[in-house]
Amino acid sequence: MENAFVSWRDYEGLDGFGTASNKDVADLRKALTAGQDVANPGASSGAGFPLRIESLERTLKVVTYRMDDVRLWKNISKLPAYNTVEEYNRLSQYGSNDFGGFISEGDLPESDDTTYSREFTVIKYVGTTRSVTHVMSLVRPAHGPVIAQETVNGTAHLLKQIERSLFFGDSSLIPVQWDGLQKLITDGAPAANIIDLRGAPLTEDAINDGALTVKTTPNYGKPTDLYCADGAYSDLAKSFYPAERYPIQPGGWQDGMVGLSIRGFHSMVGPIMFNPDVFVEFGGAPSASAVGPAAKIPATPTEGAAPTTPADPASQFAAADAGDYRYKVVAVNRYGKSAPLTMTGPVTVAAGDKVTMGVTEGAPAPTAFELYRTKVDGAAGTELLALSAARTGATTTIDDFNADLPGTSQAFLIQQNVEYFSFKQLAPFVKIPLATIDTSIRWMQLLYGGLTVYAPGKSVMFKNVGRAAGSVGGGGA
């Protein structure tokens, strides 16, 4: 009779789990593995990397700005230019006497004259050089023809420079730049058209006051568009969040969606559209290192004179601003920026003081300096951009009157039509091939033009725009 019980004796001679010999284990390890290597790990027994085909998405993922972030350039009227200096005539007054006009019977009316002026815009040039090796132009690319893709990338790069310069270009700081809205409004508009929010957020009240400023004497404009930083736009939208401000639709919220998206504002002088622009930014911290080609950017300046605090009637340091401040200075030219210089500090400031300091340039020389400052009693390392100053010599004196607050931004309320401004183009976007001097294909992408603001008074610039209390995340400090 066979044994009806199973015992370990029945497994003699068999290799079960956990009882294999060393040779059997070695043979098992010879199974081909796919692995998860990104780079070739080299030739090794059992490695399946050489047999793996790359799985690459056909869509190129863009993680920087996109074309629809460029707002002002798309909206501004482009007019042809025919010279490197474009002139235009400005009629500023129909008559020199705003009073009078009434006469007695039989009198001769007073003689009066119209006021004209000849103005001009200097054409400036912006461009980028791109190249693709001949070999790269022959391979099968993942995202379409390489030269075409690089041309698109070059255009996007130029649009970023153009958009920023339409707002903040300043030929007194970087001579090759055209002047942007900030410079042209500051220099050409009445003083009342610069509205200083002193760190407060943008509000309906401020926009309405700005609209009335544009409409009334002596400007006679009709504002249509507001350009501002995303953070300022966010704070403006949040002012509508309380329940009593929501425009509830009949039947309640639609599709269960809550929140509020604002596209414009009905001011006392008409509708104004909102244009948040990623290239209008709050003043940030300086880069820890130099930015740009090392042989061309300015050297880090040295301290020519430590900061002092003389009294000055133009000072905007009030009693609430009294305290300690720390400063950094960055040298700037058209190629880039230097590493920051930390000035002697902290600097103790009283109400009515200004802070004055001197910086000595190195080589290559800068054309301007950026001044970074902490908020009152701020710690070292929290310096934010406050102002820019033009170079005046081997040693440049920089004064801080507290007129420009660190970490703030600007907003521009404009009459967006050709009566207010245009962009004069001597040459629109153009691509020019370069000579072949090696096994690469090179070309330039260029645009020649300049911003012309015919009537600066038909706009308002809000300066020192701050963030609402409690704001967190991106969009400015």
ChimeraX attribute file (.defattr): number of C-alpha atoms within 10 A of each C-alpha:
attribute: neighborCount
match mode: 1-to-1
recipient: residues
	/A:1	3
	/A:2	4
	/A:3	6
	/A:4	6
	/A:5	6
	/A:6	8
	/A:7	9
	/A:8	6
	/A:9	7
	/A:10	9
	/A:11	10
	/A:12	8
	/A:13	7
	/A:14	9
	/A:15	11
	/A:16	8
	/A:17	6
	/A:18	7
	/A:19	10
	/A:20	12
	/A:21	9
	/A:22	9
	/A:23	8
	/A:24	11
	/A:25	12
	/A:26	11
	/A:27	9
	/A:28	10
	/A:29	11
	/A:30	11
	/A:31	12
	/A:32	12
	/A:33	12
	/A:34	13
	/A:35	12
	/A:36	8
	/A:37	9
	/A:38	8
	/A:39	7
	/A:40	9
	/A:41	11
	/A:42	9
	/A:43	10
	/A:44	8
	/A:45	11
	/A:46	13
	/A:47	17
	/A:48	16
	/A:49	20
	/A:50	11
	/A:51	8
	/A:52	9
	/A:53	7
	/A:54	7
	/A:55	6
	/A:56	8
	/A:57	9
	/A:58	10
	/A:59	9
	/A:60	10
	/A:61	7
	/A:62	7
	/A:63	6
	/A:64	5
	/A:65	13
	/A:66	10
	/A:67	11
	/A:68	8
	/A:69	16
	/A:70	19
	/A:71	16
	/A:72	19
	/A:73	16
	/A:74	13
	/A:75	11
	/A:76	16
	/A:77	14
	/A:78	18
	/A:79	13
	/A:80	14
	/A:81	20
	/A:82	11
	/A:83	14
	/A:84	15
	/A:85	14
	/A:86	19
	/A:87	14
	/A:88	11
	/A:89	11
	/A:90	13
	/A:91	12
	/A:92	14
	/A:93	13
	/A:94	12
	/A:95	12
	/A:96	12
	/A:97	13
	/A:98	8
	/A:99	7
	/A:100	8
	/A:101	10
	/A:102	9
	/A:103	10
	/A:104	7
	/A:105	6
	/A:106	6
	/A:107	8
	/A:108	8
	/A:109	11
	/A:110	10
	/A:111	9
	/A:112	11
	/A:113	10
	/A:114	11
	/A:115	12
	/A:116	12
	/A:117	9
	/A:118	9
	/A:119	12
	/A:120	13
	/A:121	22
	/A:122	17
	/A:123	24
	/A:124	20
	/A:125	14
	/A:126	17
	/A:127	19
	/A:128	14
	/A:129	15
	/A:130	17
	/A:131	15
	/A:132	15
	/A:133	14
	/A:134	13
	/A:135	10
	/A:136	14
	/A:137	14
	/A:138	10
	/A:139	10
	/A:140	10
	/A:141	11
	/A:142	12
	/A:143	11
	/A:144	12
	/A:145	14
	/A:146	18
	/A:147	18
	/A:148	10
	/A:149	12
	/A:150	14
	/A:151	18
	/A:152	12
	/A:153	13
	/A:154	18
	/A:155	20
	/A:156	16
	/A:157	14
	/A:158	18
	/A:159	19
	/A:160	18
	/A:161	14
	/A:162	23
	/A:163	22
	/A:164	19
	/A:165	20
	/A:166	24
	/A:167	22
	/A:168	20
	/A:169	24
	/A:170	20
	/A:171	16
	/A:172	16
	/A:173	21
	/A:174	19
	/A:175	15
	/A:176	16
	/A:177	22
	/A:178	26
	/A:179	27
	/A:180	22
	/A:181	25
	/A:182	22
	/A:183	17
	/A:184	20
	/A:185	23
	/A:186	16
	/A:187	11
	/A:188	14
	/A:189	18
	/A:190	17
	/A:191	12
	/A:192	13
	/A:193	23
	/A:194	19
	/A:195	20
	/A:196	17
	/A:197	17
	/A:198	16
	/A:199	18
	/A:200	16
	/A:201	21
	/A:202	26
	/A:203	17
	/A:204	15
	/A:205	10
	/A:206	15
	/A:207	22
	/A:208	18
	/A:209	16
	/A:210	24
	/A:211	28
	/A:212	20
	/A:213	25
	/A:214	26
	/A:215	19
	/A:216	13
	/A:217	10
	/A:218	13
	/A:219	19
	/A:220	13
	/A:221	23
	/A:222	22
	/A:223	27
	/A:224	22
	/A:225	20
	/A:226	24
	/A:227	22
	/A:228	26
	/A:229	23
	/A:230	20
	/A:231	29
	/A:232	29
	/A:233	24
	/A:234	19
	/A:235	19
	/A:236	18
	/A:237	18
	/A:238	16
	/A:239	13
	/A:240	17
	/A:241	12
	/A:242	8
	/A:243	8
	/A:244	8
	/A:245	10
	/A:246	12
	/A:247	11
	/A:248	11
	/A:249	8
	/A:250	7
	/A:251	6
	/A:252	10
	/A:253	12
	/A:254	10
	/A:255	6
	/A:256	6
	/A:257	8
	/A:258	9
	/A:259	10
	/A:260	13
	/A:261	10
	/A:262	13
	/A:263	12
	/A:264	14
	/A:265	17
	/A:266	12
	/A:267	18
	/A:268	13
	/A:269	15
	/A:270	12
	/A:271	15
	/A:272	23
	/A:273	16
	/A:274	17
	/A:275	19
	/A:276	21
	/A:277	22
	/A:278	18
	/A:279	22
	/A:280	22
	/A:281	20
	/A:282	27
	/A:283	21
	/A:284	18
	/A:285	18
	/A:286	23
	/A:287	12
	/A:288	9
	/A:289	11
	/A:290	20
	/A:291	15
	/A:292	15
	/A:293	11
	/A:294	14
	/A:295	10
	/A:296	16
	/A:297	23
	/A:298	29
	/A:299	22
	/A:300	25
	/A:301	24
	/A:302	17
	/A:303	18
	/A:304	16
	/A:305	16
	/A:306	14
	/A:307	25
	/A:308	18
	/A:309	17
	/A:310	13
	/A:311	14
	/A:312	14
	/A:313	9
	/A:314	12
	/A:315	17
	/A:316	17
	/A:317	21
	/A:318	13
	/A:319	11
	/A:320	9
	/A:321	17
	/A:322	16
	/A:323	17
	/A:324	17
	/A:325	21
	/A:326	24
	/A:327	25
	/A:328	23
	/A:329	26
	/A:330	26
	/A:331	31
	/A:332	28
	/A:333	22
	/A:334	17
	/A:335	15
	/A:336	16
	/A:337	27
	/A:338	25
	/A:339	21
	/A:340	23
	/A:341	19
	/A:342	18
	/A:343	20
	/A:344	15
	/A:345	15
	/A:346	17
	/A:347	18
	/A:348	17
	/A:349	22
	/A:350	19
	/A:351	16
	/A:352	19
	/A:353	23
	/A:354	22
	/A:355	23
	/A:356	16
	/A:357	19
	/A:358	19
	/A:359	26
	/A:360	18
	/A:361	23
	/A:362	15
	/A:363	12
	/A:364	14
	/A:365	20
	/A:366	29
	/A:367	21
	/A:368	23
	/A:369	24
	/A:370	20
	/A:371	24
	/A:372	27
	/A:373	24
	/A:374	24
	/A:375	17
	/A:376	15
	/A:377	15
	/A:378	15
	/A:379	13
	/A:380	15
	/A:381	14
	/A:382	16
	/A:383	25
	/A:384	23
	/A:385	25
	/A:386	25
	/A:387	19
	/A:388	18
	/A:389	18
	/A:390	20
	/A:391	24
	/A:392	11
	/A:393	13
	/A:394	13
	/A:395	17
	/A:396	19
	/A:397	18
	/A:398	22
	/A:399	17
	/A:400	21
	/A:401	18
	/A:402	19
	/A:403	16
	/A:404	19
	/A:405	24
	/A:406	25
	/A:407	26
	/A:408	27
	/A:409	27
	/A:410	25
	/A:411	27
	/A:412	24
	/A:413	24
	/A:414	26
	/A:415	24
	/A:416	20
	/A:417	14
	/A:418	16
	/A:419	12
	/A:420	19
	/A:421	21
	/A:422	20
	/A:423	21
	/A:424	23
	/A:425	22
	/A:426	21
	/A:427	15
	/A:428	15
	/A:429	14
	/A:430	12
	/A:431	16
	/A:432	11
	/A:433	13
	/A:434	13
	/A:435	10
	/A:436	10
	/A:437	8
	/A:438	9
	/A:439	10
	/A:440	15
	/A:441	19
	/A:442	19
	/A:443	19
	/A:444	16
	/A:445	18
	/A:446	19
	/A:447	21
	/A:448	18
	/A:449	26
	/A:450	28
	/A:451	25
	/A:452	27
	/A:453	23
	/A:454	21
	/A:455	21
	/A:456	24
	/A:457	27
	/A:458	29
	/A:459	31
	/A:460	32
	/A:461	24
	/A:462	22
	/A:463	22
	/A:464	26
	/A:465	25
	/A:466	24
	/A:467	25
	/A:468	20
	/A:469	9
	/A:470	5
	/A:471	14
	/A:472	11
	/A:473	7
	/A:474	9
	/A:475	18
	/A:476	19
	/A:477	17
